[in-house]
Amino acid sequence: ERRAREKALQAHLKAKQQAGPGSIQASWAGGTSEPEKTSKMIAVEGLTLAAGTKSLLTNTPLRIHAVQGKRYGLVGPNGKGKSTLLTAIAARLIPVPEHVDIAHVHQEAPANEQSALECVMSADERIKALKAEEKDIEARLESMEFGGKNSQSDGGEGEDEEDKSQSLQDLTERLQIIHETLSGLDSDTAIGRASKILYGLGFTSEMQSAQTKSFSGGWRMRIALARALYLRPDFLLLDEPTNHLDLKAVFWLQSYLKKWKQGLILVSHDREFLNTVSTHIVHLHREQLVEYVGDFEKFESLLNLDKQKQNKAYEKFQKGLKTVRNDQKKREKFLANYKKTSGSNELPQKWTDYEVKFEFRSRPPLPPPVL
């Protein structure tokens, strides 16, 4: 049964991956303004999003900050665009500043001969590249040092001393910059940090040393999650991260994300997880995004107030409309006055929650022994 569930899940993920950002169309009225290009935020006005022929968002604002540990829970009905919005952000189909890093956990880590720990650490290309450059410079400096000694002992003139001195100085300065950069990236603690994250997600020391190809798809999804956490991007995009975790790992991830200092956008059906991690809720309703400050419980309370307010406005409007329904001129004047005073061309609507309807058709009698 477990294997069947995992196989079905992998087929679902593969289908989503194949659909990919290529099937997503995005447009907007305005993007990140000039003063905000140095800040870590996503600011889009009039965002419209569609997947194929299906409209998901229509002319709605989107403002997400990656500062002060703001963690956004993205909620709304299934199939209405939450996962598609994450994909659009990750693929930069909407305006995202170039200097902003994004990590989107949406597919499992590759199955190869890398160990789980190596796979996590290889996610940070910056450290990997700097380490390689550091090794190259140290080898060149060592070569220059020994080359100089050999040149002096042989009595040869060697290379021009001034050029050699300048080259040595340039390499030494670059090496110092690399060391400072690596220190800022906590490269000395990288192995310990990667191992700690894997352990929190359920990997023992032996499992961390095992090759990724020895793990099932579910465990490789955990490795993919560990890679994203290890990177500490400006924006971390998580779509149902608890699906592949046992209870112990869920509690660990919940505690870890609660201390997350960068930006986070989370989609989850786990109410307790969403309530504990989120500091803001973005509600997707009727192709609009509405932000609420607070956790999920605070959001529900505020949403109920919004529902009551909208329904009262609708009832008041209908009551006034009813008094002029038999007089066309008065009706037109009433509607014109309402649009003028409200500052909107849209008329009040009664709040309706998204409903899923199931229809069970009756079947004709079946011959025994079929029930």
C-alpha positions in Angstrom: 0.0 0.0 0.0 2.9 2.4 0.9 4.6 1.7 -2.4 1.3 2.2 -4.3 0.8 5.6 -2.6 4.4 6.6 -3.4 4.1 5.5 -7.0 0.9 7.5 -7.4 2.5 10.6 -5.8 5.5 10.4 -8.0 3.3 10.1 -11.1 1.4 13.3 -9.9 4.7 15.1 -9.4 6.0 14.1 -12.8 2.8 15.3 -14.4 3.2 18.7 -12.7 6.8 18.9 -13.7 6.0 18.1 -17.3 3.3 20.8 -17.3 6.0 23.1 -15.9 6.3 26.8 -16.3 5.9 26.5 -20.1 2.1 26.1 -19.8 1.8 29.2 -17.5 1.0 32.6 -18.8 1.6 35.7 -16.6 1.1 39.4 -17.2 1.1 42.4 -14.9 0.4 46.1 -14.8 3.5 47.1 -12.9 6.5 45.4 -11.4 9.3 46.2 -8.9 9.9 50.0 -8.9 13.4 51.5 -9.1 13.9 52.2 -5.3 12.9 48.6 -4.5 15.4 47.0 -6.9 18.0 46.8 -4.1 15.5 45.4 -1.6 14.5 41.7 -1.1 10.9 41.7 -2.0 8.5 40.8 -4.8 6.1 43.6 -5.7 3.8 43.2 -8.6 0.6 45.2 -9.4 -2.2 43.9 -11.6 -1.0 40.3 -11.7 -2.9 38.0 -14.0 -2.0 34.3 -14.1 -3.3 31.4 -16.2 -2.4 27.8 -16.7 -3.3 26.9 -20.3 -6.8 28.1 -20.8 -7.7 28.2 -17.1 -7.6 31.6 -15.5 -6.2 31.6 -11.9 -5.5 35.2 -11.0 -6.9 38.4 -12.4 -5.5 41.9 -12.0 -4.4 41.3 -8.3 -1.5 42.8 -6.4 1.3 40.6 -5.0 3.7 41.9 -2.3 6.0 39.5 -0.6 8.9 40.5 1.7 12.0 38.5 2.5 13.0 40.5 5.6 12.5 40.2 9.3 11.5 36.6 9.1 8.2 37.2 7.3 6.7 33.8 6.6 3.7 33.6 4.3 1.1 30.8 4.3 -0.6 30.6 0.9 -4.2 29.3 1.3 -7.2 28.7 -0.9 -9.2 26.0 -2.6 -7.5 23.1 -4.3 -6.8 23.5 -8.0 -7.2 27.3 -8.0 -3.5 28.3 -8.5 -1.5 28.0 -5.3 1.2 25.6 -6.7 1.1 27.4 -10.1 1.9 30.7 -8.4 4.9 29.2 -6.7 6.1 27.8 -10.0 5.7 31.2 -11.7 7.7 32.9 -8.9 10.5 30.2 -9.0 10.7 30.4 -12.8 10.7 34.2 -12.6 7.7 34.5 -14.9 6.7 37.5 -12.8 9.1 40.3 -11.9 11.6 39.1 -9.3 14.8 41.2 -8.6 17.8 39.5 -10.1 19.8 39.7 -6.9 17.1 37.7 -5.0 17.8 34.0 -4.5 14.9 31.5 -4.8 14.7 27.8 -3.8 11.6 25.9 -4.8 11.2 22.4 -3.4 9.1 20.6 -6.1 11.0 17.5 -7.1 13.2 14.9 -5.5 17.0 14.9 -5.4 18.7 13.0 -8.2 19.5 9.3 -7.7 23.2 8.9 -8.2 26.4 7.8 -6.4 26.6 11.0 -4.2 26.0 10.5 -0.5 23.0 12.2 1.0 25.4 14.6 2.8 27.4 15.4 -0.3 24.2 16.0 -2.3 23.1 18.6 0.3 26.4 20.3 0.4 26.8 20.4 -3.4 23.6 22.6 -3.5 25.7 25.7 -2.6 27.5 26.5 -5.9 29.1 29.6 -4.3 31.0 27.7 -1.7 31.9 24.9 -4.2 33.3 27.5 -6.7 35.2 29.4 -4.1 36.7 26.3 -2.6 37.9 25.3 -6.1 39.4 28.7 -6.7 41.0 28.7 -3.3 42.7 25.3 -4.1 43.9 26.6 -7.5 45.4 29.8 -6.1 47.2 27.9 -3.2 48.7 25.6 -5.8 49.9 28.5 -7.9 51.4 30.3 -4.9 53.2 27.1 -3.9 54.5 26.6 -7.5 55.7 30.2 -7.6 57.5 29.8 -4.2 59.3 26.6 -5.2 59.9 27.9 -8.7 61.6 31.0 -7.2 63.9 28.9 -5.0 64.9 26.6 -7.8 65.6 29.6 -10.0 67.9 31.2 -7.4 69.8 27.9 -6.7 70.4 27.4 -10.4 71.7 30.9 -10.8 69.1 31.6 -13.6 67.5 35.0 -14.0 63.9 33.6 -13.8 61.0 35.8 -14.6 61.1 39.5 -14.1 61.1 40.1 -10.3 58.7 43.1 -10.5 56.1 41.2 -12.5 56.5 38.2 -10.2 56.0 40.3 -7.1 52.9 42.0 -8.6 51.4 38.6 -9.5 52.1 37.2 -6.1 50.4 40.2 -4.5 47.4 39.9 -6.7 47.0 36.2 -5.9 47.5 36.8 -2.2 44.8 39.6 -2.1 42.4 37.4 -4.1 43.0 34.5 -1.6 42.2 36.8 1.3 39.0 37.9 -0.3 38.0 34.3 -0.9 38.7 33.5 2.8 36.6 36.4 3.9 33.8 35.5 1.6 33.8 31.8 2.8 33.8 33.0 6.4 30.7 35.1 5.6 29.1 32.0 4.1 29.9 29.9 7.2 31.9 27.4 5.1 33.7 26.1 8.1 30.4 25.0 9.7 28.9 23.8 6.4 29.3 20.1 7.0 27.9 20.3 10.5 25.0 22.4 9.4 24.1 20.0 6.5 24.4 17.0 8.8 22.2 18.6 11.4 19.5 19.4 8.8 19.5 15.8 7.5 19.4 14.4 11.0 16.4 16.6 11.8 14.6 15.2 8.7 15.2 11.6 9.9 18.6 10.6 8.4 21.0 8.7 10.7 24.8 8.9 10.3 24.7 5.8 8.2 22.0 7.1 6.0 23.8 10.3 5.5 26.7 8.4 4.1 24.6 6.2 1.8 24.3 7.0 -1.9 21.2 8.8 -3.0 20.3 6.1 -5.5 19.7 3.7 -2.5 16.8 5.9 -1.3 13.2 5.8 -2.3 11.5 8.8 -3.9 10.1 9.9 -0.6 13.5 10.0 1.1 15.0 11.8 -1.9 12.3 14.4 -1.5 13.6 14.9 2.1 17.1 15.3 0.6 15.7 18.0 -1.8 14.1 19.7 1.2 17.4 19.6 3.1 19.3 21.1 0.2 16.9 24.1 0.1 17.2 24.6 3.9 20.9 24.4 3.7 21.1 27.1 1.0 19.2 29.6 3.1 17.8 31.5 0.0 16.1 34.9 0.1 12.9 33.1 -0.7 12.1 29.5 0.2 9.0 28.1 -1.7 7.5 25.0 -0.1 4.6 23.1 -1.5 3.2 20.5 0.9 6.6 19.9 2.6 5.1 17.6 5.3 3.8 15.0 2.7 7.0 12.9 2.9 7.7 13.3 6.6 6.9 11.3 9.6 5.6 13.0 12.8 9.0 13.5 14.3 10.4 15.1 11.2 7.3 17.3 10.9 7.8 18.7 14.4 11.5 19.3 13.7 10.7 21.1 10.4 8.0 23.1 12.2 10.5 24.3 14.8 13.2 25.0 12.3 11.0 27.1 10.0 9.6 29.0 13.0 13.2 30.5 13.4 13.6 31.1 9.6 15.1 34.6 9.0 14.6 34.8 5.3 11.4 34.9 3.2 9.1 31.9 3.1 6.0 31.1 1.1 4.3 27.9 2.2 1.5 25.8 0.9 0.2 23.2 3.3 -3.0 21.4 4.3 -1.6 20.7 7.7 -3.5 23.3 9.8 -1.3 23.1 12.9 1.9 23.3 10.8 0.6 26.3 8.9 -0.6 28.0 12.0 2.7 27.6 13.8 5.0 28.6 11.0 3.1 31.5 9.3 3.3 35.1 10.3 1.2 36.2 7.4 -1.6 34.6 5.4 -2.2 35.2 1.7 -5.7 34.1 0.7 -6.5 33.2 -2.9 -10.2 33.8 -3.4 -12.1 34.5 -6.6 -8.8 35.0 -8.5 -7.6 37.6 -6.0 -4.8 37.6 -3.5 -5.6 39.2 -0.1 -3.0 39.4 2.7 -3.8 39.0 6.4 -1.3 39.7 9.2 -1.1 36.9 11.7 -1.2 33.1 11.9 -3.9 30.9 10.4 -6.2 31.2 13.4 -6.1 35.0 13.2 -6.7 34.8 9.5 -9.9 32.7 10.0 -11.2 35.2 12.5 -10.5 38.2 10.2 -11.9 36.3 7.2 -15.2 35.7 9.1 -15.4 39.5 9.8 -14.8 40.2 6.1 -17.5 37.8 5.1 -20.0 39.5 7.4 -19.0 42.9 6.2 -19.3 41.9 2.5 -22.7 40.2 3.1 -24.1 43.3 4.9 -22.9 45.5 2.1 -24.6 43.2 -0.4 -27.9 43.1 1.6 -27.9 46.9 1.9 -27.3 47.3 -1.8 -30.0 44.8 -2.7 -32.4 46.6 -0.4 -31.8 49.9 -2.1 -32.0 48.3 -5.6 -35.3 46.7 -4.7 -36.9 50.1 -4.1 -36.2 51.3 -7.7 -36.6 48.0 -9.5 -39.8 49.1 -11.3 -38.4 52.5 -12.5 -35.7 52.2 -15.1 -34.5 55.8 -14.8 -34.3 55.7 -11.0 -32.5 52.3 -11.2 -29.9 53.7 -13.6 -29.4 56.8 -11.3 -29.1 54.5 -8.2 -26.4 52.4 -9.9 -24.5 55.5 -11.1 -24.6 57.1 -7.7 -23.4 53.9 -6.1 -20.4 53.5 -8.5 -19.5 57.2 -7.9 -19.6 57.0 -4.1 -17.9 53.6 -3.9 -15.2 54.5 -6.5 -15.7 51.2 -8.2 -17.5 49.8 -11.2 -18.0 46.5 -9.5 -21.3 45.9 -7.7 -21.5 44.2 -4.3 -21.6 40.4 -4.3 -22.7 38.0 -1.7 -19.7 36.0 -0.3 -19.7 32.5 -1.6 -17.2 29.8 -0.5 -15.7 27.5 -3.0 -17.7 24.2 -3.1 -16.9 20.8 -4.5 -20.0 18.9 -5.5 -20.0 15.1 -5.9 -22.6 13.3 -8.0 -23.3 9.6 -7.5 -25.3 8.3 -10.4 -27.7 5.4 -9.7 -26.8 2.2 -11.4 -29.1 -0.5 -12.8 -29.3 -3.7 -10.9 -26.3 -6.0 -11.5 -26.6 -9.8 -11.8 -25.3 -11.9 -8.9 -22.6 -12.4 -7.6 -21.7 -8.7 -8.3 -22.7 -6.4 -5.5 
